[in-house]
C-alpha cells in the first residue's frame, strides 16, 4: 500500500491535517482525495479547529501537479480544477475554524489552499506566491478572487501579474499572513492559536467569521443584517448564557 498523501489526527477538539507527499506536496489526485478524507474524519470526530500543516521540509504545498497536467486534455484539466476548487471551497465553508501553518513554499494551489483557511500563520522563511502567469495560466482555485479580497486589488495584481513570490514578513505586512512566527516555530504558534480558539465558544467563533466574511463580500447594510441575525441567534445559546453568568460570578467561563 502506498504511503498516505495526507494524514489526520484529532485531539482536544483540534484536527491536525498534515500533507505528507514529498518532494513538494504537489496538489495531485492523492493529496486532493486525502484532504477530502481528512475533512470527513475531522468532522466525524467533532473537531472545532483545523490546523493544516506539512511534514515535508521546506514546503507547505508547491501547487498543481504539473506532470499530471502536462498529459491532460481539456476535459481532464477541467475535472482537475473543479475537483481542487471543490475541496478548497469545502474548507472555506466549514463552520470549524481553520489555520494554515506555512513554513516554506506555498505557491499556486498551495497558496490557494492556505487562503481557503480562516487564518494563516507563517514564518519569515515562508515563500508565498501565485506563479501561474509564468505558465500562461492563472490561479484557478479561487486565487484571483481570494487574494484581492485579502490584500487589496493593487498588491494582489502585483503578485498575480508578475508571478513573484514574497516572504512571510512581506506577507504579514500585506495582510496575507495573520500571525508571523519565528523560523522553525510555525507549527507551535499555529497549535497555540488553535488551542485558544478550541477552548472558546464555538458557535460565537463561527458567527464572527461569518460576519467578517459578510463585511468583505456584501454591502454595508447587508453585512449589518448578517450581524443582527447572528447576535440574536447567539443570545439563546448555552455558551452565551454561560459567558454572561461567568462574568457576573467573576469566574472564567466553561464553554460546552
DRENPA-3360 file (N, C-alpha, C; in nm, 2 decimals, always signed):
BEGIN
1 = XXXXXXXX = +0.08/-0.12/+0.00/+0.00/+0.00/+0.00/+0.09/+0.12/+0.00 ~ +0.06/+0.22/-0.09/+0.14/+0.34/-0.09/+0.12/+0.43/+0.03 ~ +0.22/+0.51/+0.07/+0.20/+0.59/+0.19/+0.09/+0.69/+0.17 ~ +0.03/+0.73/+0.28/-0.08/+0.83/+0.27/-0.02/+0.97/+0.22 ~ -0.09/+1.04/+0.14/-0.05/+1.17/+0.10/-0.09/+1.28/+0.20 ~ -0.19/+1.25/+0.28/-0.24/+1.34/+0.39/-0.28/+1.25/+0.51 ~ -0.23/+1.30/+0.62/-0.26/+1.23/+0.75/-0.34/+1.32/+0.84 ~ -0.43/+1.27/+0.92/-0.51/+1.35/+1.01/-0.51/+1.28/+1.15;
9 = XXXXXXXX = -0.50/+1.37/+1.25/-0.52/+1.32/+1.39/-0.61/+1.43/+1.46 ~ -0.69/+1.38/+1.56/-0.77/+1.47/+1.63/-0.75/+1.46/+1.78 ~ -0.73/+1.56/+1.85/-0.71/+1.56/+2.00/-0.75/+1.70/+2.05 ~ -0.81/+1.70/+2.16/-0.85/+1.82/+2.23/-0.93/+1.92/+2.14 ~ -1.02/+1.86/+2.06/-1.11/+1.93/+1.96/-1.03/+2.00/+1.85 ~ -0.91/+1.96/+1.83/-0.82/+2.01/+1.72/-0.79/+1.90/+1.62 ~ -0.82/+1.92/+1.50/-0.78/+1.83/+1.39/-0.65/+1.88/+1.33 ~ -0.55/+1.80/+1.33/-0.43/+1.83/+1.26/-0.42/+1.76/+1.13;
17 = XXXXXXXX = -0.42/+1.83/+1.02/-0.42/+1.77/+0.89/-0.28/+1.80/+0.83 ~ -0.21/+1.69/+0.80/-0.07/+1.70/+0.76/-0.05/+1.65/+0.62 ~ +0.01/+1.74/+0.53/+0.04/+1.70/+0.40/+0.17/+1.62/+0.40 ~ +0.17/+1.50/+0.35/+0.29/+1.41/+0.36/+0.32/+1.35/+0.22 ~ +0.34/+1.44/+0.12/+0.36/+1.39/-0.02/+0.48/+1.46/-0.08 ~ +0.60/+1.40/-0.04/+0.73/+1.46/-0.09/+0.73/+1.44/-0.25 ~ +0.81/+1.52/-0.32/+0.91/+1.61/-0.26/+0.85/+1.75/-0.23 ~ +0.73/+1.78/-0.27/+0.69/+1.92/-0.26/+0.54/+1.94/-0.23;
25 = XXXXXXXX = +0.47/+1.83/-0.19/+0.33/+1.83/-0.16/+0.25/+1.89/-0.28 ~ +0.28/+1.85/-0.40/+0.21/+1.89/-0.52/+0.06/+1.84/-0.50 ~ -0.03/+1.93/-0.55/-0.17/+1.90/-0.52/-0.23/+1.81/-0.63 ~ -0.18/+1.69/-0.64/-0.23/+1.59/-0.73/-0.35/+1.52/-0.68 ~ -0.39/+1.42/-0.75/-0.51/+1.34/-0.71/-0.50/+1.29/-0.57 ~ -0.39/+1.23/-0.53/-0.37/+1.17/-0.40/-0.39/+1.28/-0.29 ~ -0.33/+1.39/-0.30/-0.34/+1.50/-0.20/-0.49/+1.55/-0.20 ~ -0.54/+1.57/-0.31/-0.68/+1.62/-0.32/-0.78/+1.53/-0.25;
33 = XXXXXXXX = -0.77/+1.40/-0.28/-0.85/+1.30/-0.22/-0.82/+1.28/-0.07 ~ -0.69/+1.30/-0.04/-0.65/+1.29/+0.10/-0.71/+1.40/+0.19 ~ -0.71/+1.52/+0.13/-0.77/+1.63/+0.20/-0.92/+1.61/+0.23 ~ -0.99/+1.56/+0.12/-1.13/+1.54/+0.14/-1.16/+1.43/+0.25 ~ -1.08/+1.33/+0.25/-1.09/+1.22/+0.35/-1.06/+1.28/+0.49 ~ -0.96/+1.37/+0.50/-0.92/+1.42/+0.63/-1.03/+1.51/+0.68 ~ -1.10/+1.59/+0.59/-1.21/+1.67/+0.64/-1.32/+1.59/+0.69 ~ -1.35/+1.48/+0.62/-1.45/+1.38/+0.67/-1.42/+1.34/+0.81;
41 = XXXXXXXX = -1.29/+1.30/+0.83/-1.25/+1.25/+0.96/-1.26/+1.35/+1.07 ~ -1.22/+1.47/+1.04/-1.23/+1.58/+1.13/-1.37/+1.62/+1.17 ~ -1.46/+1.62/+1.08/-1.60/+1.65/+1.11/-1.66/+1.54/+1.19 ~ -1.63/+1.41/+1.15/-1.69/+1.30/+1.23/-1.64/+1.30/+1.37 ~ -1.51/+1.34/+1.40/-1.46/+1.34/+1.53/-1.50/+1.46/+1.61 ~ -1.58/+1.55/+1.55/-1.63/+1.67/+1.63/-1.52/+1.78/+1.65 ~ -1.42/+1.79/+1.56/-1.32/+1.89/+1.58/-1.38/+2.03/+1.57 ~ -1.32/+2.12/+1.64/-1.37/+2.26/+1.64/-1.27/+2.35/+1.56;
49 = XXXXXXXX = -1.15/+2.31/+1.55/-1.05/+2.39/+1.48/-0.96/+2.29/+1.40 ~ -0.93/+2.33/+1.28/-0.84/+2.25/+1.19/-0.71/+2.32/+1.17 ~ -0.60/+2.25/+1.18/-0.47/+2.30/+1.15/-0.41/+2.23/+1.03 ~ -0.39/+2.30/+0.92/-0.33/+2.24/+0.80/-0.19/+2.27/+0.80 ~ -0.10/+2.16/+0.79/+0.04/+2.18/+0.80/+0.11/+2.08/+0.71 ~ +0.24/+2.09/+0.70/+0.32/+2.00/+0.62/+0.43/+1.92/+0.69 ~ +0.45/+1.80/+0.65/+0.56/+1.72/+0.71/+0.68/+1.72/+0.62 ~ +0.67/+1.79/+0.50/+0.78/+1.79/+0.40/+0.86/+1.92/+0.43;
57 = XXXXXXXX = +0.98/+1.90/+0.46/+1.07/+2.02/+0.50/+1.08/+2.12/+0.38 ~ +1.05/+2.24/+0.41/+1.07/+2.35/+0.31/+0.95/+2.37/+0.22 ~ +0.84/+2.29/+0.24/+0.73/+2.31/+0.15/+0.60/+2.30/+0.23 ~ +0.51/+2.39/+0.21/+0.37/+2.37/+0.26/+0.30/+2.30/+0.15 ~ +0.29/+2.36/+0.03/+0.24/+2.29/-0.09/+0.29/+2.37/-0.21 ~ +0.34/+2.30/-0.31/+0.40/+2.38/-0.42/+0.31/+2.40/-0.54 ~ +0.18/+2.37/-0.52/+0.09/+2.39/-0.63/+0.04/+2.27/-0.70 ~ +0.00/+2.29/-0.82/-0.05/+2.18/-0.91/+0.05/+2.08/-0.94;
65 = XXXXXXXX = +0.01/+1.96/-0.97/+0.10/+1.85/-1.02/+0.12/+1.87/-1.17 ~ +0.22/+1.94/-1.21/+0.24/+1.98/-1.35/+0.27/+1.85/-1.43 ~ +0.33/+1.75/-1.38/+0.35/+1.63/-1.46/+0.21/+1.57/-1.49 ~ +0.12/+1.58/-1.40/-0.02/+1.52/-1.43/-0.08/+1.61/-1.54 ~ -0.07/+1.74/-1.52/-0.14/+1.83/-1.61/-0.08/+1.83/-1.75 ~ +0.05/+1.80/-1.76/+0.12/+1.80/-1.89/+0.06/+1.71/-1.99 ~ +0.00/+1.60/-1.94/-0.06/+1.50/-2.03/-0.21/+1.51/-2.03 ~ -0.27/+1.61/-1.97/-0.41/+1.62/-1.96/-0.47/+1.69/-2.08;
73 = XXXXXXXX = -0.59/+1.65/-2.12/-0.66/+1.72/-2.23/-0.76/+1.82/-2.16 ~ -0.84/+1.89/-2.23/-0.92/+2.00/-2.18/-1.02/+1.94/-2.08 ~ -1.08/+1.83/-2.11/-1.18/+1.77/-2.02/-1.11/+1.73/-1.89 ~ -1.00/+1.66/-1.90/-0.93/+1.62/-1.77/-0.88/+1.74/-1.69 ~ -0.84/+1.84/-1.76/-0.79/+1.96/-1.69/-0.91/+2.03/-1.61 ~ -1.03/+2.04/-1.68/-1.14/+2.09/-1.61/-1.19/+2.01/-1.49 ~ -1.18/+1.88/-1.50/-1.21/+1.79/-1.39/-1.11/+1.81/-1.28 ~ -0.99/+1.83/-1.31/-0.89/+1.85/-1.20/-0.91/+1.98/-1.13;
81 = XXXXXXXX = -0.93/+2.09/-1.21/-0.95/+2.22/-1.15/-1.08/+2.22/-1.07 ~ -1.19/+2.16/-1.12/-1.32/+2.16/-1.04/-1.30/+2.08/-0.92 ~ -1.23/+1.97/-0.92/-1.21/+1.89/-0.80/-1.13/+1.96/-0.70 ~ -1.02/+2.03/-0.74/-0.94/+2.10/-0.64/-1.03/+2.22/-0.58 ~ -1.10/+2.29/-0.67/-1.18/+2.40/-0.62/-1.28/+2.35/-0.52 ~ -1.34/+2.23/-0.55/-1.44/+2.18/-0.46/-1.39/+2.15/-0.32 ~ -1.27/+2.09/-0.31/-1.21/+2.07/-0.18/-1.18/+2.20/-0.10 ~ -1.12/+2.29/-0.18/-1.08/+2.42/-0.11/-1.21/+2.50/-0.07;
89 = XXXXXXXX = -1.31/+2.49/-0.15/-1.43/+2.56/-0.11/-1.50/+2.50/+0.01 ~ -1.48/+2.37/+0.02/-1.53/+2.29/+0.14/-1.46/+2.34/+0.26 ~ -1.33/+2.36/+0.26/-1.26/+2.41/+0.37/-1.31/+2.55/+0.41 ~ -1.32/+2.64/+0.31/-1.36/+2.77/+0.33/-1.50/+2.78/+0.39 ~ -1.59/+2.68/+0.36/-1.73/+2.69/+0.40/-1.75/+2.62/+0.54 ~ -1.65/+2.55/+0.59/-1.67/+2.48/+0.71/-1.71/+2.57/+0.83 ~ -1.80/+2.52/+0.92/-1.82/+2.60/+1.04/-1.70/+2.60/+1.13 ~ -1.62/+2.50/+1.12/-1.50/+2.50/+1.20/-1.40/+2.60/+1.15;
97 = XXXXXXXX = -1.32/+2.66/+1.24/-1.22/+2.75/+1.20/-1.10/+2.67/+1.15 ~ -1.02/+2.72/+1.06/-0.91/+2.65/+1.01/-0.79/+2.74/+1.00 ~ -0.67/+2.69/+1.03/-0.54/+2.76/+1.04/-0.44/+2.69/+0.95 ~ -0.39/+2.77/+0.85/-0.28/+2.71/+0.77/-0.14/+2.75/+0.84 ~ -0.06/+2.65/+0.86/+0.07/+2.67/+0.92/+0.17/+2.66/+0.80 ~ +0.22/+2.77/+0.76/+0.31/+2.78/+0.64/+0.45/+2.81/+0.68 ~ +0.54/+2.71/+0.66/+0.68/+2.72/+0.69/+0.76/+2.67/+0.57 ~ +0.77/+2.75/+0.46/+0.83/+2.70/+0.34/+0.75/+2.75/+0.22;
105 = XXXXXXXX = +0.76/+2.69/+0.11/+0.69/+2.73/-0.01/+0.54/+2.70/-0.01 ~ +0.46/+2.80/-0.04/+0.32/+2.79/-0.06/+0.29/+2.86/-0.19 ~ +0.29/+2.79/-0.30/+0.28/+2.85/-0.43/+0.16/+2.80/-0.51 ~ +0.10/+2.89/-0.59/-0.01/+2.85/-0.67/-0.12/+2.79/-0.59 ~ -0.15/+2.66/-0.62/-0.26/+2.59/-0.55/-0.23/+2.58/-0.40 ~ -0.10/+2.58/-0.36/-0.06/+2.57/-0.22/-0.10/+2.70/-0.15 ~ -0.08/+2.81/-0.21/-0.13/+2.94/-0.15/-0.28/+2.94/-0.15 ~ -0.34/+2.89/-0.26/-0.49/+2.89/-0.26/-0.54/+2.81/-0.15;
113 = XXXXXXXX = -0.48/+2.70/-0.12/-0.51/+2.61/+0.00/-0.50/+2.69/+0.13 ~ -0.39/+2.76/+0.15/-0.37/+2.85/+0.27/-0.48/+2.96/+0.27 ~ -0.51/+3.02/+0.16/-0.61/+3.13/+0.16/-0.75/+3.08/+0.19 ~ -0.78/+2.95/+0.16/-0.91/+2.89/+0.19/-0.93/+2.88/+0.34 ~ -0.82/+2.87/+0.42/-0.83/+2.86/+0.56/-0.87/+2.99/+0.62 ~ -0.93/+2.99/+0.74/-0.97/+3.11/+0.81/-0.85/+3.20/+0.84 ~ -0.74/+3.15/+0.89/-0.63/+3.22/+0.93/-0.50/+3.16/+0.87 ~ -0.39/+3.24/+0.86/-0.27/+3.19/+0.81/-0.15/+3.23/+0.91;
121 = XXXXXXXX = -0.08/+3.13/+0.95/+0.04/+3.15/+1.03/+0.16/+3.12/+0.95 ~ +0.26/+3.20/+0.94/+0.38/+3.18/+0.86/+0.50/+3.23/+0.92 ~ +0.62/+3.18/+0.88/+0.75/+3.22/+0.93/+0.81/+3.32/+0.83 ~ +0.91/+3.39/+0.86/+0.98/+3.47/+0.77/+1.03/+3.40/+0.64 ~ +1.07/+3.27/+0.67/+1.13/+3.19/+0.55/+1.02/+3.14/+0.46 ~ +0.90/+3.15/+0.49/+0.79/+3.11/+0.40/+0.80/+3.19/+0.27 ~ +0.76/+3.12/+0.16/+0.76/+3.19/+0.03/+0.62/+3.17/-0.02 ~ +0.55/+3.28/-0.05/+0.41/+3.29/-0.09/+0.40/+3.35/-0.23;
129 = XXXXXXXX = +0.33/+3.28/-0.32/+0.31/+3.34/-0.45/+0.22/+3.26/-0.54 ~ +0.18/+3.32/-0.65/+0.09/+3.26/-0.75/+0.16/+3.27/-0.88 ~ +0.25/+3.18/-0.92/+0.33/+3.19/-1.03/+0.27/+3.14/-1.16 ~ +0.14/+3.11/-1.16/+0.08/+3.05/-1.28/+0.09/+3.14/-1.41 ~ +0.11/+3.27/-1.39/+0.12/+3.35/-1.51/+0.24/+3.32/-1.59 ~ +0.34/+3.26/-1.53/+0.47/+3.22/-1.59/+0.45/+3.10/-1.68 ~ +0.33/+3.03/-1.66/+0.30/+2.91/-1.74/+0.19/+2.95/-1.84 ~ +0.15/+3.07/-1.85/+0.05/+3.11/-1.94/-0.09/+3.08/-1.88;
137 = XXXXXXXX = -0.10/+3.06/-1.75/-0.22/+3.03/-1.69/-0.26/+3.13/-1.58 ~ -0.35/+3.10/-1.49/-0.38/+3.18/-1.38/-0.42/+3.09/-1.26 ~ -0.42/+3.14/-1.14/-0.46/+3.05/-1.03/-0.61/+3.03/-1.03 ~ -0.65/+2.91/-1.06/-0.79/+2.89/-1.09/-0.87/+2.82/-0.98 ~ -0.81/+2.81/-0.86/-0.89/+2.75/-0.75/-0.92/+2.87/-0.65 ~ -0.98/+2.97/-0.71/-1.02/+3.09/-0.63/-0.91/+3.19/-0.60 ~ -0.79/+3.17/-0.65/-0.68/+3.25/-0.62/-0.70/+3.40/-0.67 ~ -0.76/+3.41/-0.79/-0.78/+3.55/-0.84/-0.89/+3.62/-0.76;
145 = XXXXXXXX = -0.97/+3.55/-0.68/-1.08/+3.61/-0.61/-1.04/+3.63/-0.46 ~ -0.97/+3.53/-0.40/-0.94/+3.55/-0.26/-0.82/+3.64/-0.23 ~ -0.72/+3.64/-0.32/-0.61/+3.73/-0.30/-0.64/+3.88/-0.30 ~ -0.72/+3.93/-0.39/-0.76/+4.07/-0.38/-0.84/+4.10/-0.26 ~ -0.92/+4.01/-0.22/-1.01/+4.03/-0.10/-0.92/+4.04/+0.03 ~ -0.81/+3.96/+0.03/-0.73/+3.96/+0.14/-0.63/+4.08/+0.15 ~ -0.57/+4.12/+0.04/-0.47/+4.22/+0.04/-0.49/+4.34/-0.04 ~ -0.61/+4.35/-0.11/-0.64/+4.46/-0.20/-0.60/+4.44/-0.34;
153 = XXXXXXXX = -0.67/+4.51/-0.43/-0.65/+4.49/-0.58/-0.51/+4.51/-0.62 ~ -0.45/+4.63/-0.58/-0.32/+4.66/-0.63/-0.21/+4.56/-0.59 ~ -0.19/+4.53/-0.46/-0.09/+4.43/-0.42/-0.12/+4.29/-0.48 ~ -0.25/+4.26/-0.49/-0.28/+4.13/-0.55/-0.24/+4.12/-0.70 ~ -0.27/+4.23/-0.77/-0.23/+4.23/-0.91/-0.08/+4.22/-0.93 ~ -0.01/+4.29/-0.84/+0.14/+4.28/-0.84/+0.19/+4.14/-0.84 ~ +0.13/+4.06/-0.75/+0.17/+3.92/-0.74/+0.11/+3.83/-0.85 ~ -0.01/+3.86/-0.89/-0.08/+3.78/-1.00/-0.01/+3.80/-1.13;
161 = XXXXXXXX = +0.02/+3.93/-1.16/+0.07/+3.96/-1.30/+0.22/+3.93/-1.31 ~ +0.30/+3.94/-1.21/+0.44/+3.91/-1.21/+0.48/+3.77/-1.18 ~ +0.39/+3.70/-1.10/+0.43/+3.57/-1.06/+0.53/+3.56/-0.95 ~ +0.57/+3.68/-0.90/+0.68/+3.68/-0.80/+0.63/+3.62/-0.67 ~ +0.72/+3.57/-0.59/+0.69/+3.52/-0.45/+0.74/+3.62/-0.35 ~ +0.68/+3.62/-0.23/+0.72/+3.71/-0.12/+0.74/+3.62/+0.00 ~ +0.82/+3.68/+0.09/+0.85/+3.61/+0.22/+0.74/+3.63/+0.32 ~ +0.75/+3.56/+0.43/+0.65/+3.57/+0.53/+0.63/+3.71/+0.59;
169 = XXXXXXXX = +0.74/+3.79/+0.60/+0.73/+3.92/+0.66/+0.66/+4.01/+0.57 ~ +0.68/+4.01/+0.44/+0.61/+4.09/+0.35/+0.46/+4.05/+0.35 ~ +0.44/+3.92/+0.35/+0.30/+3.87/+0.36/+0.23/+3.92/+0.48 ~ +0.30/+3.93/+0.59/+0.24/+3.98/+0.71/+0.20/+4.13/+0.70 ~ +0.29/+4.20/+0.64/+0.27/+4.35/+0.62/+0.15/+4.37/+0.52 ~ +0.13/+4.28/+0.42/+0.02/+4.30/+0.33/-0.11/+4.25/+0.38 ~ -0.11/+4.16/+0.49/-0.23/+4.11/+0.54/-0.26/+3.97/+0.49 ~ -0.17/+3.91/+0.41/-0.19/+3.77/+0.36/-0.15/+3.68/+0.48;
177 = XXXXXXXX = -0.06/+3.71/+0.56/-0.03/+3.63/+0.68/-0.09/+3.70/+0.80 ~ -0.16/+3.62/+0.89/-0.22/+3.68/+1.00/-0.14/+3.68/+1.13 ~ -0.05/+3.58/+1.15/+0.04/+3.58/+1.26/+0.18/+3.54/+1.20 ~ +0.28/+3.62/+1.24/+0.42/+3.59/+1.19/+0.49/+3.51/+1.31 ~ +0.53/+3.39/+1.28/+0.60/+3.31/+1.37/+0.75/+3.31/+1.35 ~ +0.83/+3.29/+1.45/+0.98/+3.28/+1.43/+1.01/+3.16/+1.34 ~ +1.11/+3.16/+1.26/+1.15/+3.04/+1.18/+1.16/+2.92/+1.27 ~ +1.10/+2.81/+1.22/+1.10/+2.69/+1.30/+0.99/+2.67/+1.40;
185 = XXXXXXXX = +0.91/+2.78/+1.42/+0.81/+2.77/+1.53/+0.67/+2.79/+1.47 ~ +0.65/+2.78/+1.34/+0.52/+2.79/+1.28/+0.42/+2.70/+1.34 ~ +0.46/+2.57/+1.35/+0.36/+2.47/+1.40/+0.32/+2.50/+1.54 ~ +0.42/+2.54/+1.62/+0.39/+2.57/+1.76/+0.30/+2.69/+1.78 ~ +0.32/+2.79/+1.70/+0.23/+2.91/+1.71/+0.09/+2.88/+1.66 ~ +0.09/+2.80/+1.55/-0.04/+2.76/+1.49/-0.12/+2.67/+1.59 ~ -0.05/+2.58/+1.66/-0.12/+2.49/+1.76/-0.16/+2.57/+1.88 ~ -0.08/+2.67/+1.92/-0.12/+2.75/+2.03/-0.25/+2.83/+2.00;
193 = XXXXXXXX = -0.25/+2.89/+1.88/-0.37/+2.96/+1.84/-0.49/+2.87/+1.83 ~ -0.47/+2.75/+1.78/-0.58/+2.65/+1.77/-0.63/+2.62/+1.90 ~ -0.54/+2.60/+2.00/-0.59/+2.56/+2.14/-0.67/+2.67/+2.20 ~ -0.63/+2.80/+2.18/-0.70/+2.91/+2.23/-0.84/+2.92/+2.17 ~ -0.85/+2.89/+2.04/-0.98/+2.90/+1.97/-1.07/+2.78/+2.01 ~ -1.01/+2.66/+2.02/-1.09/+2.54/+2.05/-1.15/+2.55/+2.19 ~ -1.09/+2.63/+2.28/-1.15/+2.64/+2.41/-1.26/+2.75/+2.42 ~ -1.28/+2.82/+2.31/-1.37/+2.93/+2.31/-1.52/+2.88/+2.28;
201 = XXXXXXXX = -1.60/+2.98/+2.27/-1.74/+2.95/+2.24/-1.76/+2.92/+2.09 ~ -1.77/+2.80/+2.05/-1.76/+2.75/+1.91/-1.86/+2.83/+1.82 ~ -1.99/+2.83/+1.87/-2.09/+2.90/+1.78/-2.06/+3.04/+1.76 ~ -2.01/+3.11/+1.87/-1.98/+3.25/+1.85/-1.86/+3.27/+1.76 ~ -1.76/+3.19/+1.77/-1.64/+3.20/+1.69/-1.68/+3.18/+1.54 ~ -1.77/+3.08/+1.51/-1.81/+3.06/+1.37/-1.89/+3.18/+1.32 ~ -1.98/+3.24/+1.41/-2.06/+3.35/+1.38/-1.97/+3.47/+1.35 ~ -1.87/+3.50/+1.43/-1.78/+3.61/+1.40/-1.71/+3.59/+1.26;
209 = XXXXXXXX = -1.67/+3.47/+1.23/-1.61/+3.45/+1.10/-1.71/+3.48/+0.98 ~ -1.83/+3.44/+1.00/-1.94/+3.47/+0.90/-1.96/+3.62/+0.89 ~ -1.96/+3.69/+1.00/-1.98/+3.83/+0.99/-1.86/+3.90/+0.92 ~ -1.74/+3.86/+0.95/-1.63/+3.91/+0.89/-1.63/+3.89/+0.74 ~ -1.67/+3.77/+0.70/-1.69/+3.74/+0.55/-1.79/+3.83/+0.49 ~ -1.90/+3.85/+0.56/-2.01/+3.94/+0.51/-1.96/+4.08/+0.49 ~ -1.87/+4.13/+0.59/-1.81/+4.26/+0.58/-1.73/+4.27/+0.45 ~ -1.66/+4.17/+0.41/-1.58/+4.17/+0.30/-1.66/+4.15/+0.17;
217 = XXXXXXXX = -1.76/+4.07/+0.17/-1.83/+4.04/+0.05/-1.96/+4.11/+0.02 ~ -2.02/+4.17/+0.12/-2.16/+4.23/+0.10/-2.16/+4.38/+0.12 ~ -2.25/+4.45/+0.07/-2.27/+4.59/+0.10/-2.29/+4.60/+0.25 ~ -2.26/+4.73/+0.30/-2.27/+4.75/+0.44/-2.40/+4.71/+0.51 ~ -2.51/+4.75/+0.45/-2.64/+4.73/+0.50/-2.67/+4.58/+0.51 ~ -2.63/+4.50/+0.41/-2.65/+4.36/+0.42/-2.56/+4.29/+0.52 ~ -2.44/+4.35/+0.54/-2.35/+4.30/+0.64/-2.41/+4.32/+0.78 ~ -2.47/+4.44/+0.80/-2.54/+4.47/+0.93/-2.65/+4.37/+0.95;
225 = XXXXXXXX = -2.72/+4.33/+0.85/-2.83/+4.23/+0.87/-2.77/+4.10/+0.91 ~ -2.66/+4.06/+0.85/-2.60/+3.93/+0.89/-2.56/+3.94/+1.04 ~ -2.50/+4.05/+1.08/-2.45/+4.07/+1.22/-2.57/+4.06/+1.31 ~ -2.68/+4.13/+1.28/-2.80/+4.12/+1.36/-2.86/+3.98/+1.38 ~ -2.86/+3.91/+1.26/-2.91/+3.78/+1.27/-2.83/+3.69/+1.36 ~ -2.69/+3.70/+1.35/-2.60/+3.62/+1.43/-2.61/+3.65/+1.58 ~ -2.61/+3.78/+1.61/-2.62/+3.81/+1.76/-2.75/+3.77/+1.82 ~ -2.86/+3.78/+1.75/-2.98/+3.74/+1.81/-2.99/+3.59/+1.82;
233 = XXXXXXXX = -2.93/+3.52/+1.72/-2.93/+3.37/+1.73/-2.84/+3.33/+1.85 ~ -2.72/+3.39/+1.87/-2.63/+3.35/+1.97/-2.69/+3.38/+2.11 ~ -2.77/+3.48/+2.13/-2.82/+3.51/+2.26/-2.89/+3.39/+2.33 ~ -2.95/+3.31/+2.25/-3.02/+3.19/+2.31/-2.94/+3.07/+2.33 ~ -2.81/+3.08/+2.30/-2.72/+2.96/+2.31/-2.68/+2.93/+2.46 ~ -2.64/+2.81/+2.49/-2.59/+2.78/+2.62/-2.46/+2.85/+2.65 ~ -2.37/+2.86/+2.54/-2.25/+2.93/+2.56/-2.26/+3.07/+2.60 ~ -2.36/+3.14/+2.54/-2.38/+3.28/+2.57/-2.43/+3.29/+2.72;
241 = XXXXXXXX = -2.52/+3.20/+2.76/-2.57/+3.21/+2.90/-2.46/+3.18/+2.99 ~ -2.37/+3.09/+2.96/-2.26/+3.06/+3.05/-2.16/+3.18/+3.05 ~ -2.14/+3.24/+2.94/-2.04/+3.35/+2.93/-2.09/+3.47/+3.02 ~ -2.22/+3.50/+3.01/-2.28/+3.61/+3.09/-2.28/+3.57/+3.24 ~ -2.32/+3.45/+3.27/-2.32/+3.41/+3.41/-2.18/+3.41/+3.47 ~ -2.08/+3.36/+3.39/-1.94/+3.36/+3.44/-1.89/+3.50/+3.47 ~ -1.93/+3.59/+3.38/-1.89/+3.73/+3.40/-1.94/+3.79/+3.53 ~ -2.07/+3.76/+3.55/-2.14/+3.81/+3.67/-2.08/+3.75/+3.80;
249 = XXXXXXXX = -2.05/+3.62/+3.79/-2.00/+3.55/+3.90/-1.84/+3.56/+3.91 ~ -1.78/+3.64/+3.83/-1.64/+3.67/+3.83/-1.55/+3.54/+3.83 ~ -1.58/+3.46/+3.73/-1.51/+3.34/+3.71/-1.48/+3.31/+3.56 ~ -1.39/+3.23/+3.52/-1.37/+3.20/+3.38/-1.48/+3.12/+3.33 ~ -1.53/+3.15/+3.21/-1.64/+3.07/+3.15/-1.59/+2.93/+3.11 ~ -1.68/+2.83/+3.11/-1.65/+2.70/+3.07/-1.75/+2.67/+2.95 ~ -1.70/+2.68/+2.83/-1.79/+2.67/+2.72/-1.81/+2.52/+2.68 ~ -1.93/+2.49/+2.64/-1.95/+2.35/+2.61/-1.93/+2.30/+2.47;
% end
